[in-house]
Amino acid sequence: MLRAAVVPVTLVAAIGLAGVALDRVYAGDLLTRLVSGAALAAVLVSVAARRLPSWQVAPLSVAAMLGATAWSVRLAAAHADLPGGFLDVTADAAANAVPRLLTAMIPVEPAPDTVLVPVVAAWLAGLAGAEVALRAGRVLLGFLPATALYAGAVYVVGPNAEPAVGSSVVFAGLVALALAAGRTPGGDPAAGLPPAVRGPVRARATVVAAAGVAVVVGSAALLGPALAGRIDDRPVDPRRYVPPPRVESLDENPLIRISGWALEPQQKLLDVSTRAPGEGPTTIRLAVLSDYDGVTWRVGATYRTAGRVLPGGDPQAADTVRQEITVAGLTGRLLPAVATPRTVDGARVAYDPQSGTLIRPEGLTPGLRYTVTSARGRLDVNLLATADVPAGAQVARVLRVPDGTPERLRRLATHLAEENGAPYARAAAVEQFLAEHYRLVADAPSGHAYPNLEFFLFGPRGGGGQRGTSEQFAAAFAVLGRLTGLPTRVVVGFTARGDGPVRAADAYAWPEVLFAGVGWVPFDPRPRPDTAPRPVEDDFRPAPPSPPPSEVPEPTATPPATPPAATAPGRSTGERGGPTPLLVGFGTGGLLLAGLVLAGLVGCRRAQTRARLGRGDPGTRVGGAWRHTTDALRLSGRPVGGDLSATEVADRARRALAEDTGRAEGSRPAGGAGTGDPGADPVGLAELAGLLNQAAFAPGTLTDAQADRARDVAVGYAAALRAARPRWRRLLWSAHPGPLRWPR
């Protein structure tokens, strides 16, 4: 009896080891207990039903599995304190078990959707293993399901935990123990056979054993060195193949909501009840925006499904803030919380630990109530005056200044940093400059792209410039800060004044600067109440922008100051090998050299065009088509600056073609209808601008057909613009060296 119990006991232990291996990325030991319980129950059902026909055991075991799984889901839901009924929680877990298991934040909280797959897999492995090992007597085959389950657990964990060396050795020992115990007792299995049969049976058994030993030894010799050489390799993380939850553009850039909230200040967004040390208003953070591309600020977060307890230890010298928040009019998926959230009860969340931003993947609904406990750090202001700012790859994201920065912004940043060498002094100078020279209004239009910020900083006051919402103040501070070498980001949130409602008037944006040894420090560049802004020209007068290099007129050839020497009377220049042959030789050589240079330029231009329009993925080819179009504009004497959007460039290009075509038509004899309609778009420039925006904001979505269409539009526009040039300009169009050297 003891010998018969070894195989089922070792089978249960082997399946339980799979739970132990997977539990290394879980919080607590609930998963190990659930997996071990499922394995024990599955093996016991097979042992108890061993006298039944094999076709009746599987339905009986599956029915028991459903009951055990329901009990496990209920236990996990109670452990995670999830809201909702049992049927709703079970249905949600069954529909999202696999993706949430692979996108959950480590440590994974044992919840219905993160324990469902391991429990069901453990039960099925126990059922299959018990039937094969106990009923059929194939012990080695019976351990294959448990081995696959253990290997799957190790693969799912990947590089997110220490190597499972100890549990793997124990697993191999359990398999060896089961094989030894499951061996048929007795000596020679052919002892009772007739002599005529006994010899062949023994010979066949010997051959099979020898072949098995040879296979094992050969496999060890062939695979052993390769496996030993990969011991130190970092395993593959399967989580990278499953995309985490995504958010919509409104949640990716909540900064654009500031202007809308400012126009409806009495809109109720939240109800907040706060328990925190001290008194005064509490700042609630909605989102942290770290990425800026010259057009929009974006969160750029990678959200992972999280449980009630969020990863990361509490910062030193931190106050614990506990808030009960009820959603009223706030929409989207972003979940407000005081920085830095540590636990969330009452809502399933996904979390980005790098920025501390929370989302509810299902979206916010009126009446949603949740409780969040945060660790609010204490700022030591005595360290700021001498604090430095970090540098390197780790903060490159919050130091990046995109291309196309207006020159006046750079000059203003240089002006503010000239007399402020310390990082905190530079940040305070930017804050003070914005607070003293600009006006905070509620009706300013939304926008924080380079052209919007340039108009906000330098636009005429009578025309709407030098006034904006907190969106422009925070975005301008962050850009100017980065131009002075400060790592900055923009935060969107609310001010909660005690317990009660949080309205749209309480929403605002503020910048933050990262200081080494201190952390992220908030700044408020908004003007103080009841203060009149000073004119910007009092402290900074922007110099007029210089024209682009292509607009500077090229110097014209001037006649030589010294007239050519006169020929001696009575002697021609051709006598006795005079200068005429020499001039002819130099002229011929110069013409040949000029022809070679022109041919080389034409060849290089054509190679450049082929590379732009025909190589790379569709997004790269669309970008090449756009550069082909802007180069054509520049060749026609109309360069475009980096402060224009693609749509504005397309409008300018359309007007340029209409003007040139109308001028060319006007110089011809009357009788033909002109084509210089400024509103016409004969070649599809608006479509090309749309494809460029798609390549920039939705990479990977363009098709080869769209890239071919972009090529046709660019080639057609360049040909039409060239055809409107004078004849001598058309001859030099293809040999102009400008597109080969103009910066991108």
Secondary structure, DSSP 8 states (H G I E B T S, - for coil): -HHHHHHHHHHHHHHHHHHHHHGGGBSSSHHHHHHHHHHHHHHHHHHHTTTS-HHHHHHHHHHHHHHHHHHHHHHHHHHHT--S-HHHHHHHHHHHHHHHHHHB-SSB---HHHHHHHHHHHHHHHHHHHIIIIIS--HHHHTHHHHHHHHHHHHHHGGGS---HHHHHHHHHHHHHHHHHTS--SS-TTTTS-HHHHHHHHHHHHHHHHHHHHHHHHHHHHHHHHHHHTTTS----GGGGS------HHHH-GGGGHHHHHH-TT-EEEEEEEE-SS-S-EEEEEEEE-EE-SS-EE-----EEE-SB-SS---TTEEEEEEEEEESS--SSEE-B-SSEEEEESS-EEEETTTTEEE-TT---TT-EEEEEEEEE---GGGTTT-----SGGGGGGT---S---HHHHHHHHHHHTT--SHHHHHHHHHHHHHHH-EE-SS-----SHHHHHHHHHS-GGGT-SEE-HHHHHHHHHHHHHHTT--EEEEEEEEE-SSEEEEGGGEEEEEEEEETTTEEEE---S--TT-----GGGT---------GGGS--------SS------TT--TTTTS-HHHHHHHHHHHHHHHHHHHHHHHHHHHHHHHHHHHHSS-HHHHHHHHHHHHHHHHHHTT----TTS-HHHHHHHHHHHHHHHHHHHHHTS-SSS-----TT--TT-HHHHHHHHHHHHHSTT---HHHHHHHHHHHHHHHHHHHHTS-HHHHHHHTT-SHHHHS--
